[in-house]
C-alpha cells in the first residue's frame, strides 16, 4: 500500500466549509476521476490551527502516481496546500473487522 499525504492550511473559521467541500468532491467528483476510484481517503483536521492533512491510500505505486496526477488537476483543495509527500505503508490494520 502507498500513501499520498498533503498538508493544507486554512483559517480556523473555514475548517467546516473545507470539510464540507471535500465531502462533496469525494461524493460527486470521484466517479469522473478514474484514477481515484479504488483509493481510500482520510482527512485529519486541527480545528484550532486550521491545519488539515489529507491522506489518500492506493494499492500500488503506479496507482499512487496516477492518483496524484489526477488530484493535482482535479476540483478544489482543502485550503492552501503547503506540501505533498509520498510514503510506502508497510504496516496497517485497515482491513480488520
C-alpha positions as CSV (number, residue, x, y, z in Angstrom):
1,X,0.0,0.0,0.0
2,X,1.1,3.6,-0.7
3,X,0.1,6.9,0.7
4,X,-0.1,10.5,-0.7
5,X,0.0,12.9,2.3
6,X,-1.0,16.5,1.5
7,X,-0.9,19.3,4.2
8,X,-3.2,22.3,3.9
9,X,-3.6,25.5,6.0
10,X,-6.9,27.2,6.4
11,X,-8.4,29.9,8.5
12,X,-9.7,28.0,11.6
13,X,-13.1,29.6,10.9
14,X,-13.2,28.0,7.5
15,X,-12.4,24.4,8.5
16,X,-16.0,23.2,8.5
17,X,-16.5,24.7,5.0
18,X,-13.4,23.0,3.7
19,X,-14.5,19.7,5.1
20,X,-18.0,20.1,3.5
21,X,-16.4,20.9,0.2
22,X,-14.1,17.9,0.4
23,X,-17.0,15.6,1.3
24,X,-18.9,16.9,-1.7
25,X,-15.9,16.4,-4.0
26,X,-15.5,12.9,-2.8
27,X,-19.1,12.1,-3.3
28,X,-19.5,13.8,-6.7
29,X,-16.1,14.1,-8.1
30,X,-14.7,10.5,-7.8
31,X,-16.9,9.0,-10.5
32,X,-15.3,11.3,-13.0
33,X,-11.8,10.6,-11.8
34,X,-11.0,7.0,-12.7
35,X,-7.5,7.1,-11.1
36,X,-9.1,7.6,-7.7
37,X,-11.9,5.0,-8.0
38,X,-10.1,2.5,-5.7
39,X,-8.3,5.0,-3.4
40,X,-9.2,5.3,0.3
41,X,-9.2,8.7,1.9
42,X,-8.6,10.1,5.4
43,X,-8.7,13.8,6.4
44,X,-7.2,14.9,9.7
45,X,-8.2,18.4,10.9
46,X,-6.9,20.6,13.7
47,X,-9.8,23.0,14.1
48,X,-7.8,25.3,16.4
49,X,-5.0,26.0,14.0
50,X,-6.8,25.3,10.7
51,X,-4.2,22.7,9.6
52,X,-5.6,19.8,7.7
53,X,-3.8,16.7,6.5
54,X,-5.3,14.7,3.6
55,X,-4.2,11.1,3.2
56,X,-5.0,9.1,0.1
57,X,-4.2,5.4,0.1
58,X,-3.5,3.3,-3.0
59,X,-2.8,-0.4,-3.6
60,X,0.2,0.2,-5.9
61,X,2.8,2.8,-6.5
62,X,1.5,3.1,-10.1
63,X,-2.0,3.9,-8.8
64,X,-0.4,6.4,-6.4
65,X,1.3,8.3,-9.2
66,X,-1.9,8.3,-11.4
67,X,-4.0,9.4,-8.4
68,X,-1.5,12.2,-7.6
69,X,-1.7,13.5,-11.2
70,X,-5.5,13.4,-11.2
71,X,-5.7,15.1,-7.7
72,X,-3.4,17.9,-8.9
73,X,-5.7,18.5,-11.9
74,X,-8.9,18.0,-10.0
75,X,-11.5,20.0,-8.2
76,X,-10.8,22.3,-5.2
77,X,-8.5,21.8,-2.3
78,X,-8.8,21.9,1.4
79,X,-7.1,25.2,1.7
80,X,-3.6,26.5,0.9
81,X,-1.6,23.3,0.2
82,X,1.8,23.6,1.8
83,X,3.2,20.1,1.0
84,X,2.6,16.8,-0.7
85,X,4.7,13.7,0.3
86,X,4.6,10.1,-0.7
87,X,5.1,7.1,1.5
88,X,5.0,3.3,1.4
89,X,2.6,1.9,4.0
90,X,4.4,-1.3,5.2
91,X,2.1,-1.8,8.3
92,X,-1.6,-1.1,8.7
93,X,-4.7,-2.6,10.3
94,X,-7.2,-1.0,8.0
95,X,-8.7,-4.3,6.8
96,X,-9.5,-5.6,10.3
97,X,-13.2,-6.1,11.1
